[in-house]
């Protein structure tokens, strides 16, 4: 079926929330699963094991997070196909993403040993933390192809506006992971190896569920011919979008890695404390990411339908809701952050190390809210190069802020630099937004109804 354009449904608060709220629930399950893993291992009463879980979580952010472009790029491209009512391209987008996921996953598995050696040299943890983190890594890394395929399936669901299906997949993934961690660690006494095995099991089970859900839609719109999936021009366009998002994500990860590495150099207690507070920030961030997802799906569909009014209204409403929710999150974290730290860790040393920096973790979601939503807008519009460039600018400012503040402020300077980085990302994107919008819709007017 060839692409045709058509008017979109009105962009309302209800439509934004219909996507954002299910994905907020789904996203919250992700840091909560990390919280369960940390809390389960924390019950063993050893700071080195809790530090290992915090470090291992970062290692897999480094290994897996760059390939989140498979989720984001697939969402934008699928949303544009949906907006253009191009069913053949809608289905082909999924298969291209799965193909890229398989290749990327196999590369990571093949390079697992040098990747691990490089990262442990970078972080320079204590011998006890490194030994436990390596045991975790050596098991979980084999899930890479499956994890990347899950990114692709989730991105396709979200690009079609199927937030409920996305919720089902994420809740299932994190529910299996959390339950498996409790069983393997506390019941079978498998320590950090049990937490890793739970993650592998969860990824495999979720891919089976995701493919089952996707097959229902594919039966409605038919499978794409291989010639369309492998079409050179479309494949190049897909790779180009994903390449730019990949570079952007590497920049984000570099900032994150630098943050963790500085904590590791300050000792096991600071590493564990920053890891616990980072989980607090992630919980807040995943609340906000639902509005980024709404922006991806609605702005992408508006670009596909050539409807500038719908595009601008979707971006505006997502921003309004994201700022409001971020303000509430900051208040809640300021009031209840001490309880959270005490719940995660039994170690008095870790709790004492975390207390002075709680305010920074509480402010982080508010500082990041603009960047969250504009990431969604840029992904939906497939403005990958612009998103890449703003991320590179922001990380340069991050390093400059750290080098200016850390010598005199220590870990306070590190947290302040992190907040500056979050603000810089959003402000840089906001500066580019008007010009990119004008160029994208310069030759298009709101689409007429489809025949």
C-alpha positions in Angstrom: 0.0 0.0 0.0 1.4 3.4 -0.9 1.7 6.2 1.5 -1.2 8.6 1.7 -1.6 11.6 4.0 -4.5 12.5 6.2 -5.6 14.7 9.0 -4.7 13.6 12.5 -7.0 13.4 15.4 -7.0 16.6 17.5 -4.0 16.8 19.8 -5.5 17.1 23.3 -4.4 16.7 26.9 -6.2 13.4 26.9 -4.2 12.1 23.9 -0.9 13.1 25.5 -1.9 11.5 28.8 -3.2 8.4 27.1 0.3 7.7 25.9 2.3 9.2 28.7 0.6 7.6 31.7 0.9 4.0 30.6 4.5 4.6 29.7 5.1 6.4 32.9 3.9 3.3 34.8 6.0 1.1 32.5 9.1 3.3 32.9 8.8 3.5 36.7 9.0 -0.3 36.7 12.5 -0.1 35.3 14.3 1.8 38.1 12.1 0.0 40.6 13.5 -3.3 39.3 17.0 -1.9 39.8 15.9 -0.8 43.2 14.7 -4.4 44.0 18.1 -5.8 42.8 20.0 -3.3 44.9 17.7 -3.9 47.9 17.9 -7.7 47.6 21.7 -7.7 47.4 21.7 -5.0 50.1 20.1 -7.5 52.5 23.4 -9.4 52.4 24.9 -6.6 54.4 28.0 -6.2 52.4 29.0 -2.8 51.0 31.2 -4.4 48.3 28.3 -6.4 46.9 26.0 -3.4 46.9 28.7 -1.4 45.2 29.2 -4.2 42.7 25.5 -4.1 41.8 25.6 -0.3 41.4 28.7 -0.6 39.2 27.3 -3.5 37.2 24.2 -1.4 36.5 26.4 1.2 35.0 28.4 -1.3 33.0 25.2 -2.4 31.3 24.1 1.1 30.8 27.4 1.5 28.9 27.0 -1.7 27.0 23.2 -1.7 26.3 22.2 1.9 26.5 24.0 3.1 23.3 21.8 0.6 21.4 18.7 2.3 22.7 18.7 4.0 19.4 17.0 0.8 18.2 14.0 1.9 20.4 14.1 5.6 19.7 14.9 5.5 16.0 12.2 2.8 15.4 9.7 4.9 17.3 10.2 8.0 15.1 10.3 6.1 11.8 7.3 4.0 12.7 5.3 7.1 13.9 6.0 8.9 10.6 4.8 5.8 8.6 1.6 5.7 10.7 1.0 9.4 10.2 1.5 9.0 6.4 -0.8 5.8 6.5 1.9 3.8 4.9 1.2 0.3 6.2 3.9 -1.5 4.2 6.6 0.8 5.7 5.0 0.5 9.1 5.7 -3.2 9.1 9.1 -2.9 7.4 10.3 -0.6 10.1 10.0 -3.4 12.6 12.0 -5.9 10.6 14.8 -3.5 9.8 15.1 -2.7 13.5 15.2 -6.4 14.4 17.9 -7.0 11.8 20.0 -4.2 13.2 19.4 -5.5 16.7 20.7 -9.0 15.8 23.8 -7.6 14.3 24.5 -5.2 17.2 23.9 -7.9 19.8 26.3 -10.4 18.2 29.0 -7.7 18.0 28.6 -7.0 21.7 28.8 -10.7 22.6 31.9 -11.1 20.4 33.6 -8.1 22.1 32.5 -8.9 25.7 36.0 -9.5 27.1 37.8 -6.3 25.8 34.7 -4.2 26.7 34.8 -5.5 30.3 38.5 -4.9 30.6 38.2 -1.4 29.3 35.4 -0.4 31.6 36.9 -1.8 34.7 40.1 0.0 34.0 38.1 3.2 33.5 36.2 2.9 36.8 39.1 1.6 39.0 36.9 0.0 41.7 38.3 -1.9 44.7 39.3 -5.5 44.1 36.2 -6.8 46.0 33.8 -4.7 44.0 35.4 -5.6 40.7 35.4 -9.3 41.4 31.7 -9.3 42.1 30.8 -7.0 39.2 32.7 -9.2 36.8 30.7 -12.3 37.9 27.5 -10.4 37.2 28.7 -9.1 33.8 30.0 -12.5 32.5 26.4 -13.9 32.8 24.2 -11.0 31.7 26.2 -9.9 28.6 24.9 -13.0 26.7 21.4 -11.4 26.7 22.6 -8.6 24.4 20.9 -9.7 21.1 17.7 -10.4 23.0 17.8 -7.1 24.9 18.3 -5.2 21.6 15.5 -7.0 19.9 13.3 -5.9 22.8 14.3 -2.3 22.2 13.2 -2.7 18.6 9.8 -4.3 19.4 9.1 -1.7 22.1 10.0 1.2 19.7 7.7 -0.2 17.1 4.8 -0.4 19.6 5.3 3.1 20.8 5.6 4.5 17.2 2.2 3.1 16.6 0.9 4.8 19.7 0.4 1.5 21.5 1.3 2.7 24.9 -0.7 0.0 26.6 1.3 -2.7 24.8 4.5 -0.9 25.8 3.3 -0.9 29.4 2.6 -4.6 29.3 6.1 -5.4 27.9 8.0 -3.2 30.4 6.0 -4.4 33.4 6.5 -8.0 32.4 10.2 -7.5 31.8 10.8 -5.8 35.1 8.4 -8.0 37.0 10.2 -11.2 35.9 13.6 -9.5 36.6 12.6 -8.5 40.1 10.9 -11.8 41.0 13.8 -13.7 39.6 16.3 -11.7 41.6 14.5 -12.3 44.8 14.3 -16.1 44.1 17.9 -16.6 42.9 19.6 -14.4 45.5 17.5 -14.8 48.6 16.1 -18.3 48.1 18.8 -20.1 46.1 21.6 -17.9 47.6 23.2 -17.2 44.3 24.5 -13.8 45.2 25.2 -11.4 42.3 25.2 -14.3 39.8 21.5 -14.8 40.6 20.6 -11.2 39.9 22.4 -11.5 36.5 20.5 -14.8 35.7 17.2 -13.1 36.5 18.0 -10.3 34.0 18.7 -12.8 31.2 15.6 -14.8 31.9 13.5 -11.6 31.9 14.9 -10.4 28.5 14.2 -13.8 26.8 10.6 -14.1 28.2 9.8 -10.5 27.2 11.0 -10.9 23.6 8.6 -13.9 23.2 5.7 -11.8 24.5 6.6 -8.8 22.4 6.8 -10.8 19.2 3.5 -12.4 20.0 1.9 -9.0 20.4 3.5 -7.7 17.2 2.3 -10.6 15.2 -1.3 -9.6 15.8 -0.8 -6.3 14.0 1.3 -7.8 11.3 -1.5 -10.2 10.4 -3.7 -7.1 9.9 -1.3 -5.2 7.6 0.6 -8.1 6.1 4.3 -8.9 6.2 6.5 -6.6 4.2 8.3 -8.0 1.2 12.1 -8.6 1.8 12.8 -6.1 -1.0 11.2 -3.3 1.0 12.9 -4.3 4.3 16.3 -4.3 2.6 15.6 -1.4 0.3 18.9 0.5 0.0 17.6 4.0 0.4 15.3 3.2 3.3 18.0 1.2 5.0 20.5 4.0 4.6 18.0 6.4 6.1 17.3 4.1 9.0 21.0 3.7 9.7 21.6 7.4 9.4 18.9 8.3 12.0 20.1 5.5 14.3 23.8 6.5 13.9 23.1 10.1 15.1 21.0 8.9 18.0 23.8 6.4 18.8 26.4 9.2 18.9 24.1 11.3 21.1 23.6 8.4 23.4 27.3 7.8 23.7 27.7 11.4 24.7 25.1 10.9 27.4 26.8 7.7 28.6 30.1 9.5 28.7 28.7 12.0 31.2 27.1 9.2 33.2 30.3 7.1 33.2 32.4 10.1 34.3 30.0 10.6 37.2 30.3 7.0 38.3 34.0 6.8 37.8 34.6 9.9 40.0 32.4 8.3 42.7 34.4 5.0 42.5 37.6 6.9 43.0 36.2 8.5 46.1 35.8 5.0 47.8 33.3 2.2 48.1 30.9 4.2 50.3 30.7 7.1 47.9 30.3 4.8 45.0 27.4 3.0 46.7 25.9 6.3 47.9 25.9 7.8 44.4 24.5 4.6 43.0 21.6 4.7 45.5 20.9 8.3 44.8 21.2 7.7 41.0 18.4 5.1 41.4 16.3 7.9 43.0 17.0 10.2 40.1 16.1 7.4 37.6 12.8 6.9 39.3 12.0 10.5 38.8 13.4 10.5 35.2 11.2 7.5 34.2 8.1 9.4 35.4 9.1 12.2 33.0 10.0 9.8 30.1 6.4 9.0 29.5 5.9 12.5 28.2 8.9 12.2 26.0 7.3 9.0 24.6 4.1 10.9 24.0 6.0 13.6 22.1 7.8 10.9 20.0 4.6 9.3 18.9 2.5 12.4 18.4 5.1 14.6 16.8 6.3 11.8 14.6 2.8 11.2 13.3 2.3 14.9 12.7 5.5 15.0 10.6 4.3 12.0 8.6 0.9 13.7 8.1 2.6 17.1 7.3 0.5 18.8 10.0 2.5 21.6 11.7 -0.3 22.6 14.0 -0.6 19.2 15.4 3.2 19.0 15.8 3.5 22.2 17.7 0.5 21.5 20.0 1.9 18.0 20.8 5.2 19.4 21.8 3.6 22.2 23.9 1.3 19.9 25.8 4.0 17.4 26.5 6.2 20.2 27.9 3.5 21.6 30.2 2.7 18.2 31.7 6.4 17.2 32.1 7.3 20.4 34.0 4.3 20.0 36.3 5.1 16.4 37.1 8.9 17.2 37.6 8.0 19.9 40.2 5.9 17.4 42.1 8.7 14.7 42.0 11.3 17.2 43.3 9.0 18.0 46.3 8.4 14.3 47.0 12.1 13.4 46.9 13.1 16.3 49.2 10.5 15.1 51.7 11.1 11.3 51.5 14.6 10.8 50.1 16.1 9.9 53.5 13.6 7.1 53.9 14.5 5.8 50.4 18.2 5.6 51.2 17.6 3.9 54.5 15.3 1.4 52.7 17.9 0.5 50.1 20.9 0.1 52.3 21.4 -1.3 55.8 24.9 0.1 55.8 25.2 3.2 58.1 28.3 4.2 56.2 26.4 4.3 52.9 23.5 6.2 54.4 25.8 8.8 55.9 27.7 9.2 52.6 24.4 9.8 50.7 22.7 12.3 53.0 24.7 15.5 51.9 23.9 14.9 48.2 20.2 14.0 48.4 19.2 17.5 47.4 21.0 17.2 44.1 19.2 13.9 43.2 15.9 15.5 44.1 16.5 18.5 41.8 17.8 16.4 38.9 14.3 15.5 37.4 13.3 19.2 37.4 16.6 20.1 35.7 16.2 17.4 33.1 12.5 17.9 32.2 13.1 20.2 29.2 15.7 17.8 27.7 13.4 14.8 28.2 10.5 16.2 26.2 12.6 17.8 23.5 14.4 14.5 23.0 11.0 13.0 22.3 10.2 15.8 19.8 13.5 15.5 18.0 13.2 11.7 17.9 9.7 11.8 16.5 10.8 14.3 13.8 13.9 12.2 13.2 16.2 15.3 13.8 19.0 13.0 14.7 21.9 15.2 13.7 20.6 18.2 15.7 20.0 16.0 18.8 23.6 14.6 18.4 25.1 18.1 18.2 23.3 19.5 21.2 24.4 16.4 23.2 28.0 17.0 22.3 27.7 20.7 23.3 26.2 19.8 26.6 28.8 17.2 27.5 31.6 19.8 26.8 29.9 22.1 29.3 29.5 19.3 31.8 33.3 18.5 31.8 34.1 22.2 32.0 31.7 22.6 35.0 33.3 19.6 36.8 36.8 20.8 36.3 35.9 24.3 37.6 33.9 23.0 40.7 35.3 19.6 41.8 38.7 20.7 43.0 37.2 22.7 45.7 33.8 21.1 46.2 34.6 17.4 45.7 31.5 15.2 45.2 29.3 18.3 45.6 31.0 19.7 42.5 30.4 16.4 40.6 26.6 16.6 41.4 26.5 20.3 40.4 28.2 19.6 37.1 25.6 16.8 36.5 22.7 19.3 37.0 24.4 21.8 34.7 24.7 19.1 32.0 21.0 18.3 32.3 20.0 21.9 31.9 22.4 22.5 29.0 20.9 19.7 27.0 17.4 21.0 27.1 18.4 24.7 26.5 20.5 23.8 23.5 17.6 21.9 21.9 15.1 24.6 22.7 17.3 27.1 20.8 17.2 25.0 17.7 13.5 24.0 17.8 12.0 27.0 16.0 14.3 26.8 13.0 14.1 23.0 12.6 10.3 23.2 12.8 10.2 25.9 10.0 12.4 23.9 7.8 10.6 20.6 8.3 7.2 22.1 7.4 8.4 24.7 4.9 7.1 22.9 1.8 4.1 21.3 3.5 0.7 22.5 4.7 -1.7 20.6 6.9 -2.8 17.5 5.1 -6.2 17.2 3.5 -8.5 14.3 4.4 -7.6 11.0 2.9 -9.7 9.7 0.1 
